[in-house]
Amino acid sequence: MSDISIGSRSCFSGLILAFLVGVASVPSVVAAEFESPEQTNAAIDKSVESAIGFLKNRGQTGDGAFSPETGVAVTSLCVRAILEHRPTDVDSPVVQKAIQFILDNVRPSGGIHATGSMYRNYETSVAVGALVAANRDDRYESQLKRAEAYLKEIQWDEGEGVESSDTAYGGAGYGKHARPDLSNTSFLVDALKDLGNDADDEAIQKALRFVSRTQNLAGHGNDTEHADKIGDGGFYYTPAAGGETKVVSEDGDNEDGDNGGALRSYGSMTYAGLKSMIYAGLTSDDPRVAAAMDFIQKTYSLDENPGMGKAGLYYYYHTFGKALAAADIRVLTDSEGKHHNWKRELAATLVDAQQADGSWVNDGNDRWMEGNRNLVTAYALLALKYCRE
């Protein structure tokens, strides 16, 4: 692997990645190109105006929820998405009704989720993001402190009888304790960061143990049987309970632990892994970060979620933008030597895909609820936040 220069040990600012290797990349094709920050930001503003209009006028139910069948999850993502672009809307009737719906689902445990929810970690983590964004004058401080304690309590660790040698250690699942996964662990880390925890926080460092075990990289924290099977630096869904990837093979089957012990990497989990490692304090000279960037440069695409096709595409866009922003990457050079201003390319991709009513929907694959316009519109709005120049 060649050296990757991403900046100083303490930050990733002001970089241009140049990683030239002889592996074909997945090209990114967008319908429009923005030629300046002003043009990019103007297009984002117009797109955001239409999207928020959709959520306010068509997405919300009478009780303030957005897609209440998801508990507080989609409502929380919609609140966060609106406030990221329009923080002054915090006291608007739409946002206040949505927040009241979230507060009505605060449980005695401190969790924020629907009664009997099987997705307690996920719901609570995204609810934290919404309440942090709306927390003017510490109005939700009590709920946030209790939610923080709850999230740390349900993390897989000694409290669940799990030792650090266990592949589940440090992870978070949906909350039903079947087994933890990288997606939910990244939501947990996001929530802990939103709550003001720094990289040295014990729960975040425990999460790093789990995240490192989801990377196709031998050593450097991955001591599982899967570590050296592929070695491409990307990330898979979970190493726990025998391991699992969500990559779908040509015959339509999930390629899991039966694939000779190999768990194939894919795009959305790799960006989730990179972001979580950065939040846990890893820097550009850490082999785990370098290996993740290697995979990202070889598979750079906005046409698909690499390894997954159209499945989870808008979750991928959001995680893609959030991870590259966390790394403070401005221009990314793919494995063919092509320079990508990813902010402009992602903005153009999203603006082009927006529906006439202001919403987005994954019309190529509705897996993971991406046929739900509220959810996908929230993902797109959150992604657009990272595209401003």
C-alpha positions as MATLAB code, in Angstrom:
seq = 'MSDISIGSRSCFSGLILAFLVGVASVPSVVAAEFESPEQTNAAIDKSVESAIGFLKNRGQTGDGAFSPETGVAVTSLCVRAILEHRPTDVDSPVVQKAIQFILDNVRPSGGIHATGSMYRNYETSVAVGALVAANRDDRYESQLKRAEAYLKEIQWDEGEGVESSDTAYGGAGYGKHARPDLSNTSFLVDALKDLGNDADDEAIQKALRFVSRTQNLAGHGNDTEHADKIGDGGFYYTPAAGGETKVVSEDGDNEDGDNGGALRSYGSMTYAGLKSMIYAGLTSDDPRVAAAMDFIQKTYSLDENPGMGKAGLYYYYHTFGKALAAADIRVLTDSEGKHHNWKRELAATLVDAQQADGSWVNDGNDRWMEGNRNLVTAYALLALKYCRE';
ca = [
       0.000    0.000    0.000;
       1.331    3.449   -0.909;
       1.416    6.213    1.652;
      -1.667    8.404    1.903;
      -1.155   11.984    2.985;
      -4.285   13.222    4.700;
      -2.881   15.972    6.883;
      -1.640   16.202   10.432;
      -2.044   13.585   13.151;
      -4.706   15.696   14.830;
      -6.838   16.636   11.823;
      -7.499   15.957    8.168;
      -7.691   19.563    6.921;
      -6.784   20.924    3.555;
      -5.923   17.764    1.680;
      -5.895   16.316   -1.771;
      -5.723   12.544   -1.809;
      -3.583   11.008   -4.504;
      -3.550    7.262   -4.474;
      -2.657    5.924   -7.885;
      -2.891    2.182   -8.250;
      -3.680   -0.067  -11.174;
      -7.164   -1.101  -10.103;
     -10.202    0.003  -12.058;
     -12.544    2.291  -10.140;
     -16.292    2.452  -10.308;
     -16.908    5.698  -12.217;
     -19.255    8.362  -10.959;
     -21.664    9.802  -13.512;
     -23.847   12.768  -12.644;
     -26.410   14.536  -14.791;
     -25.185   18.030  -13.988;
     -21.956   19.650  -12.940;
     -21.576   22.630  -10.634;
     -18.649   24.885  -11.465;
     -18.386   27.091   -8.376;
     -19.257   27.168   -4.687;
     -21.917   29.785   -5.438;
     -23.599   27.582   -8.034;
     -23.437   24.548   -5.757;
     -24.868   26.362   -2.748;
     -27.641   28.007   -4.787;
     -28.734   24.617   -6.103;
     -28.654   23.169   -2.594;
     -30.754   26.063   -1.264;
     -33.401   25.510   -3.920;
     -33.442   21.770   -3.340;
     -33.681   22.177    0.439;
     -36.567   24.626    0.121;
     -38.543   22.113   -1.907;
     -37.653   19.156    0.339;
     -38.583   20.881    3.577;
     -41.816   21.967    1.935;
     -42.585   18.327    1.205;
     -41.914   17.256    4.789;
     -43.966   20.086    6.260;
     -46.912   19.837    3.908;
     -47.129   16.150    3.074;
     -44.899   14.109    5.363;
     -46.244   14.777    8.837;
     -49.212   13.110   10.505;
     -51.659   14.844   12.814;
     -49.826   13.758   15.955;
     -46.575   15.327   14.756;
     -44.892   12.123   13.632;
     -43.192   11.334   10.365;
     -43.836    7.668    9.505;
     -44.870    6.681   13.056;
     -44.689    2.991   12.146;
     -40.922    3.422   12.680;
     -41.389    4.614   16.252;
     -39.496    7.886   16.650;
     -36.782    7.003   14.129;
     -37.956    8.749   10.961;
     -39.493   11.615   12.939;
     -36.120   12.222   14.587;
     -34.232   12.090   11.299;
     -36.682   14.546    9.740;
     -36.341   16.974   12.656;
     -32.552   16.801   12.460;
     -32.643   17.243    8.687;
     -34.832   20.334    8.879;
     -32.811   21.958   11.670;
     -29.460   21.308    9.991;
     -30.565   23.637    7.212;
     -32.999   25.874    9.095;
     -32.025   26.120   12.760;
     -34.474   28.986   13.228;
     -37.336   26.559   12.581;
     -36.805   25.042   16.014;
     -39.908   26.750   17.398;
     -42.040   26.308   14.290;
     -45.297   24.363   14.752;
     -44.084   21.502   12.536;
     -40.854   20.971   14.448;
     -42.424   21.462   17.865;
     -45.161   18.927   17.137;
     -42.546   16.447   15.965;
     -40.426   17.010   19.057;
     -43.443   16.525   21.291;
     -44.017   13.174   19.585;
     -40.404   12.259   20.388;
     -40.767   13.376   24.010;
     -43.976   11.363   24.367;
     -41.828    8.290   23.692;
     -39.249    8.894   26.421;
     -39.253    5.773   28.604;
     -38.500    5.441   32.335;
     -35.250    3.709   31.359;
     -34.097    6.871   29.590;
     -34.498    5.255   26.186;
     -36.487    7.120   23.550;
     -38.451    4.606   21.536;
     -41.875    3.166   20.877;
     -43.423    0.828   23.439;
     -42.071   -2.676   22.914;
     -39.684   -1.491   20.204;
     -37.210   -3.975   18.761;
     -35.003   -1.058   17.664;
     -34.321    0.713   20.930;
     -30.698    1.672   20.277;
     -31.448    2.943   16.778;
     -34.484    4.982   17.824;
     -32.763    6.452   20.871;
     -29.586    7.319   18.969;
     -31.353    9.275   16.234;
     -33.723   10.859   18.766;
     -30.652   12.177   20.584;
     -29.530   13.791   17.320;
     -32.878   15.547   16.942;
     -33.029   16.774   20.546;
     -29.418   17.988   20.475;
     -30.199   20.011   17.344;
     -33.264   21.481   19.062;
     -31.732   21.962   22.515;
     -31.968   25.718   22.846;
     -31.383   27.004   26.382;
     -30.826   23.401   27.543;
     -34.535   22.734   27.281;
     -34.003   18.994   26.667;
     -30.936   18.527   28.840;
     -32.636   16.160   31.276;
     -33.888   13.836   28.540;
     -30.499   13.882   26.834;
     -28.570   12.962   29.975;
     -30.865   10.048   30.636;
     -30.651    8.911   27.009;
     -26.856    8.994   27.190;
     -26.856    6.777   30.255;
     -29.287    4.411   28.570;
     -27.203    4.080   25.393;
     -24.067    3.350   27.363;
     -25.944    0.827   29.477;
     -27.186   -1.218   26.497;
     -23.828   -1.246   24.691;
     -22.444   -4.785   24.544;
     -19.807   -4.948   27.269;
     -19.202   -6.375   30.731;
     -22.695   -5.370   31.793;
     -24.069   -7.932   29.368;
     -21.515  -10.509   30.461;
     -19.415   -9.911   27.328;
     -15.641   -9.832   27.687;
     -13.302   -7.804   25.483;
     -12.221  -10.972   23.675;
     -15.765  -11.505   22.385;
     -16.511  -10.347   18.829;
     -19.656   -8.599   20.094;
     -17.748   -6.470   22.609;
     -18.262   -2.710   22.299;
     -20.917   -2.985   19.637;
     -24.535   -1.894   19.559;
     -27.448   -3.652   17.933;
     -30.945   -2.467   17.239;
     -31.633   -3.003   20.909;
     -33.206   -6.441   20.863;
     -29.883   -8.073   21.812;
     -29.755  -10.540   18.955;
     -26.253   -9.343   18.095;
     -24.552   -5.983   17.480;
     -23.697   -4.588   14.047;
     -21.635   -1.769   12.567;
     -24.589    0.299   11.378;
     -26.109    0.539   14.854;
     -22.696    0.978   16.439;
     -22.046    3.960   14.180;
     -25.412    5.447   15.209;
     -24.372    4.977   18.841;
     -21.017    6.679   18.272;
     -22.744    9.548   16.442;
     -25.110   10.030   19.375;
     -22.311    9.968   21.943;
     -20.400   12.548   19.922;
     -23.530   14.719   19.583;
     -23.819   14.548   23.376;
     -20.344   16.024   23.779;
     -18.301   12.900   24.455;
     -14.777   13.119   23.075;
     -12.625   10.415   21.524;
     -11.355    9.282   24.929;
     -14.838    8.443   26.205;
     -14.868    4.861   27.465;
     -17.946    3.876   25.458;
     -16.493    5.288   22.247;
     -13.242    3.420   22.811;
     -15.190    0.233   23.434;
     -17.046    0.856   20.180;
     -13.692    1.213   18.410;
     -12.853   -2.358   19.468;
     -15.983   -3.552   17.684;
     -15.488   -1.303   14.649;
     -11.921   -2.573   14.163;
     -13.235   -6.124   14.064;
     -15.580   -5.258   11.195;
     -12.707   -4.253    8.887;
     -11.155   -6.559    6.327;
      -7.677   -5.926    7.663;
      -5.563   -8.489    9.467;
      -4.178   -7.320   12.778;
      -4.686   -3.730   13.929;
      -7.599   -4.774   16.125;
      -9.224   -7.442   13.984;
      -8.424  -10.720   15.678;
     -11.366  -12.615   14.156;
     -11.248  -15.551   11.770;
     -12.419  -13.239    8.974;
      -9.579  -10.726    9.231;
      -7.232  -12.015    6.536;
      -9.747  -13.587    4.139;
     -10.116  -10.569    1.832;
      -7.821   -7.828    3.128;
      -9.215   -4.959    1.044;
      -9.536   -2.524    3.969;
     -13.289   -2.189    3.607;
     -15.904   -2.956    6.252;
     -18.697   -5.495    6.595;
     -21.855   -5.618    8.702;
     -20.785   -7.511   11.818;
     -18.148   -9.911   13.117;
     -20.468  -11.098   15.901;
     -22.362  -14.391   16.070;
     -20.259  -15.912   13.305;
     -20.131  -12.751   11.186;
     -22.358  -11.355    8.447;
     -22.130   -9.157    5.385;
     -25.059   -7.693    3.487;
     -23.343   -7.991    0.106;
     -25.573   -9.844   -2.329;
     -23.950  -12.275   -4.739;
     -24.935  -12.741   -8.359;
     -27.302  -15.565   -7.449;
     -29.145  -13.280   -5.021;
     -27.898  -14.855   -1.808;
     -26.259  -12.941    0.993;
     -22.561  -13.729    1.090;
     -22.097  -14.390    4.781;
     -19.865  -16.574    6.883;
     -20.369  -19.539    4.543;
     -18.241  -17.849    1.887;
     -15.059  -19.584    3.002;
     -15.004  -17.432    6.107;
     -14.782  -14.246    4.013;
     -17.112  -11.327    4.690;
     -17.189   -9.022    1.695;
     -16.796   -5.282    2.204;
     -19.276   -2.728    0.940;
     -19.548    1.019    0.626;
     -21.980    2.211    3.285;
     -20.365    0.161    6.040;
     -16.894    1.328    5.003;
     -17.867    4.983    5.313;
     -19.596    4.213    8.617;
     -16.418    2.516    9.803;
     -14.179    5.366    8.680;
     -16.383    7.958   10.382;
     -16.509    5.996   13.616;
     -12.723    5.582   13.659;
     -12.220    9.310   13.179;
     -14.648   10.067   16.018;
     -12.676    7.609   18.152;
      -9.510    9.623   17.564;
      -7.746    7.726   14.776;
      -5.756    9.832   12.327;
      -4.445    9.544    8.807;
      -1.303    7.625    9.746;
      -3.234    4.811   11.434;
      -3.183    1.678    9.236;
      -6.924    1.254    9.699;
      -7.666    4.698    8.271;
      -5.201    4.228    5.421;
      -6.731    0.861    4.523;
     -10.266    2.280    4.589;
      -9.199    5.108    2.289;
      -7.595    2.575   -0.039;
     -10.948    0.784   -0.386;
     -12.812    4.089   -0.826;
     -10.495    5.278   -3.599;
     -10.762    1.987   -5.455;
     -14.562    1.909   -5.275;
     -15.497    5.616   -5.425;
     -19.008    5.871   -6.831;
     -22.174    7.903   -6.619;
     -24.021    5.604   -8.999;
     -24.362    2.835   -6.444;
     -23.602    1.709   -2.925;
     -20.412   -0.218   -3.795;
     -21.007   -3.909   -3.327;
     -24.740   -3.402   -2.848;
     -25.940   -1.828   -6.086;
     -28.935    0.409   -5.405;
     -29.705   -1.185   -2.025;
     -29.307    1.315    0.808;
     -28.293    4.012   -1.681;
     -29.506    7.044    0.287;
     -28.214    5.722    3.584;
     -24.933    5.409    1.667;
     -25.117    9.004    0.405;
     -25.654   10.311    3.931;
     -22.863    8.204    5.420;
     -20.554    9.004    2.488;
     -20.987   12.752    3.034;
     -20.736   12.615    6.803;
     -17.572   10.497    6.763;
     -15.719   12.565    4.172;
     -16.721   15.750    6.006;
     -15.480   14.263    9.286;
     -12.168   13.532    7.562;
     -12.164   17.096    6.172;
     -11.539   15.765    2.682;
     -12.112   18.313   -0.063;
     -10.879   16.549   -3.178;
     -10.570   12.803   -3.475;
      -8.466   11.193   -6.186;
      -9.671    7.782   -7.266;
      -7.541    4.845   -8.321;
      -7.518    5.992  -11.963;
      -6.114    9.372  -10.988;
      -9.365   11.283  -11.469;
      -9.909   14.119   -8.980;
     -13.367   14.347   -7.443;
     -14.826   17.404   -5.761;
     -17.137   15.056   -3.940;
     -19.282   17.820   -2.473;
     -20.262   19.121   -5.899;
     -20.698   15.631   -7.303;
     -22.898   14.490   -4.428;
     -24.939   17.706   -4.567;
     -25.477   17.304   -8.312;
     -26.450   13.648   -7.878;
     -29.028   14.473   -5.219;
     -30.462   17.531   -6.972;
     -30.881   15.502  -10.165;
     -32.654   12.666   -8.296;
     -35.145   14.882   -6.439;
     -38.799   14.264   -7.280;
     -41.133   16.975   -8.531;
     -42.879   17.121   -5.142;
     -39.574   17.848   -3.363;
     -39.063   14.360   -1.961;
     -36.577   11.626   -2.717;
     -37.235    7.911   -2.991;
     -35.019    4.993   -3.930;
     -36.827    3.829   -7.053;
     -34.145    1.248   -7.762;
     -34.384   -0.752   -4.527;
     -36.695   -0.306   -1.528;
     -34.612   -2.475    0.807;
     -34.202   -1.010    4.316;
     -37.330    1.128    3.883;
     -35.886    3.255    1.077;
     -39.307    3.264   -0.543;
     -40.356    5.544    2.351;
     -40.210    9.132    1.091;
     -39.928   10.671    4.551;
     -36.905    8.550    5.432;
     -35.158    8.989    2.095;
     -35.866   12.734    2.028;
     -34.320   13.033    5.494;
     -31.230   11.114    4.332;
     -30.898   13.353    1.270;
     -31.267   16.555    3.301;
     -28.703   15.367    5.823;
     -26.317   14.500    2.988;
     -26.800   17.913    1.359;
     -25.691   19.580    4.582;
     -22.173   18.257    3.950;
     -22.141   19.478    0.332;
     -22.133   23.196    1.048;
     -18.928   24.954    0.058;
];
